[in-house]
Each structure stands twice: as structure tokens, then as C-alpha cells.
Amino acid sequence: MEINQVNYIVHGDGPPVILIHGMAASLCDWNELIPELVHHGYSTYALDLLGHGDSAKPDDPGLYNVDFIYKHFLAWLDSLQLKEPPILIGHSLGGYISLMHALHQPQAIRSLVLIDPYYEIKQVSSLIRLAQSQPSLGEKAIRITPMWMINLVLRWSPESIAPFSERKRQQIAIDYKRASPHFVYITRKIPDLTDSLKQVNVPALVLWGDRDQTLHPASFPRLVQALPNAVGHPIPATGHQPHVSKPHQVSPFILEFIKNLS
């Protein structure tokens, strides 16, 4: 498989929307949102990031850094030759990449929707930060963790307040195991965007699970305040993946926001 190979899907006609998943996930995260966007007249493009899903998975830990992930994403985005600036919807790492793109090419974006986005190291719990400092150990753990154990952990996550269906748990576990174990290196050295946020002038919507255990929920209202043109809404009683666990609450916020852009 060539390093530039990108797996993606396209549905619908109308203004373009780009969907960018988070770490150890895939374009399957958007299975609930895509039909809603298509129904409301948007063309949706969802990709698997480098090292994830069915996209290229180079066996070189050195390539798993946010700059190369963004470069890989940008080459794919350019290849689409869109006729108008897209709306970017990004979750977690996908939110970071969306913010990077807004900083590098603000004229090429219509707006941002950020779901539990990563943007600064202080968001991450001390336990996860410790794991990030030893990525080689994390890589080994990912290789040996069986899928049934991942499925079991999902039953006891904060998302269990609004339980994942068995199908969704299985898909999350599949995506986790089929991602390159090198993905643990992506956040080892990831620049803090805090000081640059005031430069992101496009309209932005920030959504987050108020019981997120991966990124501190208190960090998201700070992001809304830092962005010049942003609004935000917590999704009650859910964790790091509200777009998967509570799509019926997340989708209306997104659809209302992008409808009002015009």
C-alpha cells in the first residue's frame, strides 16, 4: 500500500463538509451524522487518517507526528479540487487538525465544528500524559490487548451513561485494533495551539461531553472564549465521543450552526 493512499467516502450534493475522526478511530465514527448532512443538502467527505482504518499504515514510527498527519490530510484535501471552501468537522485529533488548517489556510475554510478537540497538553490527564512519555510501551500494550478487552472497557466507560450499542462498541474495538500501533507516537510532541487561537477567525462551534475522561471538560469553555467567533455547548452525561454515543443530541447543534452560516 502506498504511503499516500487515503480511504474515504463521499455522499450527497451541495456545500462540502469534511469529517475528520480522532485517534484510533475511523470514518465509521460518522455513520450517524452523514445521513443527516446529506438529507439537509450537503456533500460529505469522510476519510481515514494516515495509520487508521483502511488508509496507508507506514511501518515507521517517525512518520506518526501531527505535522506529517496534517500534510497527508492536506494532500488528500487538495486532490478533491473542491469548488468552494468546506466546513470542517473534527473530533479530538481531528479537531486539532481542523484548527491547524484554519491557522495555515484560513481562506480555505468556511467554518469549524470541533467535537472534544485537542489543542493543548494541559487538557490531557496526568495518567495519559505519563503514557505519552513512554510511547514504545503503549505500542506494545496495543499490540497485545485483545479486542474483547477493549469491548469490555467500553461497557464501563463514562459513555456507558448513554450506552453504546453492541454494534458501536464492536466498531470502536475494530477501529482501535486495525489502527497502526504507531499512532501512540502522534501526540508525543504536539505543539500547543493556545497562543494561536485568537488568529482563528472563522465561525466555530465547539461541542463536548461533560464527562470526558480523555480531555478535561473544563478546557472546552476556555477554547470557546479564546476563539474570536465561537459558540459552545456541552453534551450532558457523556464522555469523549458524544457524536457516537449521543448523535441525536449532537447532530441538531451541528445542523443548526451550519444552516445559520448562510
C-alpha positions in Angstrom: 0.0 0.0 0.0 1.4 3.4 -1.0 2.0 5.9 1.8 -0.2 8.5 0.1 -3.2 6.1 -0.1 -6.3 7.5 1.6 -9.5 5.7 2.1 -12.5 7.9 2.0 -16.2 8.1 1.2 -18.4 10.7 -0.5 -22.1 11.2 -0.1 -24.6 13.8 -1.2 -24.6 17.0 -3.2 -24.3 20.6 -2.1 -21.8 22.6 0.0 -18.9 20.4 1.1 -18.4 19.1 4.6 -15.2 17.4 5.6 -15.3 14.9 8.5 -12.1 14.1 10.4 -12.1 11.4 13.1 -9.9 11.2 16.2 -7.1 8.9 17.2 -7.6 5.1 16.9 -10.9 5.7 15.2 -12.1 5.8 11.5 -14.6 7.3 9.2 -17.1 4.9 10.7 -17.4 7.4 13.6 -19.6 9.5 11.3 -22.2 6.8 10.3 -24.9 8.6 12.2 -24.1 12.2 11.1 -23.5 11.6 7.4 -27.2 10.7 6.5 -28.3 13.8 8.4 -25.9 16.1 6.5 -26.9 14.5 3.1 -30.6 14.9 4.0 -30.1 18.6 4.6 -28.3 19.2 1.3 -24.6 18.9 2.0 -21.9 16.8 0.2 -20.0 14.9 2.9 -16.4 13.6 2.6 -15.1 11.4 5.4 -11.6 10.0 5.4 -9.5 7.6 7.4 -6.4 9.5 8.6 -2.9 8.1 8.0 -2.4 5.0 10.1 -6.1 4.5 10.6 -9.0 2.5 9.1 -8.2 1.4 5.5 -5.7 4.2 4.7 -2.0 3.7 4.5 -0.2 2.5 7.6 3.5 3.0 7.1 5.7 0.9 9.5 7.8 3.9 10.5 7.1 5.4 14.0 8.9 8.6 12.8 6.0 9.4 10.4 3.5 9.4 13.2 3.6 13.0 14.1 1.0 15.7 13.8 2.8 17.6 11.1 3.0 14.6 8.8 -0.5 13.6 9.6 -1.7 17.1 8.6 0.5 17.0 5.4 -1.1 13.7 4.4 -4.6 15.1 5.1 -3.8 18.3 3.1 -2.6 16.4 0.1 -5.9 14.4 0.1 -8.0 17.6 0.6 -6.2 19.3 -2.3 -6.9 16.3 -4.5 -10.6 16.8 -4.1 -10.5 20.1 -6.0 -13.5 21.5 -4.2 -15.1 24.4 -5.8 -15.8 26.2 -2.6 -14.3 26.3 1.0 -15.6 23.4 3.1 -16.9 23.2 6.6 -14.5 21.1 8.7 -15.9 18.8 11.4 -13.2 17.3 13.6 -13.2 15.2 16.7 -10.3 15.1 19.2 -7.1 14.8 17.0 -9.4 15.7 14.0 -10.3 18.9 15.9 -6.6 19.7 16.2 -6.0 19.1 12.5 -9.0 21.3 11.8 -7.5 24.1 13.9 -4.2 23.7 12.2 -5.8 24.1 8.8 -7.7 27.2 9.9 -4.4 28.7 11.0 -2.5 27.7 7.9 -5.2 28.3 5.3 -8.0 30.4 6.8 -9.3 31.5 3.4 -9.8 27.8 2.5 -12.3 27.1 5.3 -15.9 28.2 5.6 -16.3 27.2 9.3 -15.3 24.7 12.0 -17.2 22.3 14.1 -14.9 20.9 16.9 -16.0 17.9 19.0 -14.0 17.4 22.2 -11.0 18.8 20.3 -7.4 18.6 21.4 -5.5 21.9 21.4 -3.2 22.0 24.4 -1.2 19.5 26.6 -2.9 20.7 29.8 -6.2 19.1 28.6 -4.7 15.6 29.0 -4.9 13.8 32.3 -1.7 13.1 34.2 -2.1 9.4 33.6 -2.5 9.7 29.9 0.4 12.2 29.8 2.6 9.6 31.5 1.7 7.1 28.9 2.5 9.6 26.2 6.0 9.9 27.6 6.6 6.2 27.0 5.0 5.6 23.6 7.0 2.4 23.0 5.3 0.8 26.0 2.0 2.0 24.7 2.7 0.5 21.3 3.4 -2.9 22.9 0.2 -2.7 25.0 -1.9 -2.0 21.9 -0.4 -5.0 20.1 -1.3 -7.4 22.9 -4.6 -6.1 24.0 -7.4 -8.4 22.7 -10.5 -6.9 21.1 -12.8 -8.5 23.7 -11.0 -6.5 26.4 -11.5 -3.2 24.5 -15.1 -4.0 24.2 -15.3 -4.7 27.9 -13.7 -1.4 28.8 -16.2 0.4 26.7 -19.0 -1.0 28.8 -17.5 0.7 31.9 -16.5 4.0 30.3 -18.4 7.3 31.1 -20.1 6.7 27.8 -22.0 3.8 29.5 -24.3 6.5 31.0 -25.6 6.7 27.4 -24.6 3.1 26.5 -23.0 2.3 23.1 -24.9 -0.3 21.3 -23.2 -3.6 20.8 -22.6 -2.7 17.1 -21.0 0.6 18.0 -18.8 -1.0 20.7 -17.7 -3.6 18.2 -16.8 -1.0 15.6 -14.8 1.1 18.1 -12.9 -2.0 19.1 -12.3 -3.0 15.4 -11.0 0.5 14.6 -8.7 0.5 17.6 -7.1 -2.8 16.7 -6.8 -2.1 13.0 -5.1 1.3 13.5 -1.3 1.2 13.3 0.0 0.8 16.9 2.4 3.6 16.0 -0.5 6.0 16.4 0.6 6.4 20.1 3.6 8.5 18.8 1.3 11.2 17.3 0.8 13.1 20.5 4.3 12.6 21.9 5.3 16.0 20.5 2.3 18.0 19.6 2.5 21.9 19.6 0.3 23.8 22.0 -2.1 25.9 19.9 -3.3 28.1 22.8 -1.4 31.3 21.8 -2.5 31.0 18.2 -6.3 30.5 18.8 -7.0 34.2 18.6 -6.0 34.0 14.9 -8.8 31.6 14.1 -11.4 34.0 12.9 -13.8 31.6 11.0 -17.1 30.8 12.7 -16.7 27.9 15.1 -18.9 25.5 17.0 -17.4 23.6 20.0 -19.3 20.6 21.4 -18.0 18.3 24.2 -19.0 15.6 26.5 -19.3 17.0 30.0 -17.8 13.7 31.5 -14.9 13.4 29.0 -12.1 11.4 30.8 -9.6 11.8 27.9 -9.5 15.6 27.8 -10.6 17.7 30.7 -14.1 19.1 30.1 -13.1 22.4 31.7 -10.7 23.0 28.8 -13.5 23.4 26.2 -15.2 26.5 27.6 -11.7 28.1 27.6 -11.4 27.2 24.0 -14.7 28.9 23.2 -13.6 32.0 25.0 -10.2 32.0 23.2 -11.7 31.7 19.7 -12.9 35.1 18.3 -16.0 33.8 16.7 -17.1 30.7 18.6 -20.1 29.2 20.4 -20.1 26.1 22.5 -22.4 23.5 24.1 -21.7 20.7 26.5 -23.4 17.4 25.8 -24.7 16.2 29.2 -23.8 12.8 30.8 -21.4 11.6 28.1 -17.7 11.2 27.5 -15.1 11.8 24.8 -17.3 10.6 21.8 -20.6 12.3 22.1 -21.1 12.2 18.3 -21.1 8.4 18.6 -22.8 7.8 21.9 -25.4 10.6 21.6 -25.7 11.5 17.9 -29.4 12.5 18.4 -28.2 15.4 20.6 -25.0 16.3 18.6 -26.5 16.4 15.1 -29.1 19.2 15.8 -26.4 21.5 17.1 -24.3 20.9 14.0 -27.2 21.3 11.5 -28.5 24.5 13.1 -25.0 26.0 13.2 -24.1 25.3 9.6 -27.6 26.3 8.4 -27.1 29.8 10.0 -23.8 30.3 8.2 -25.7 31.3 5.1 
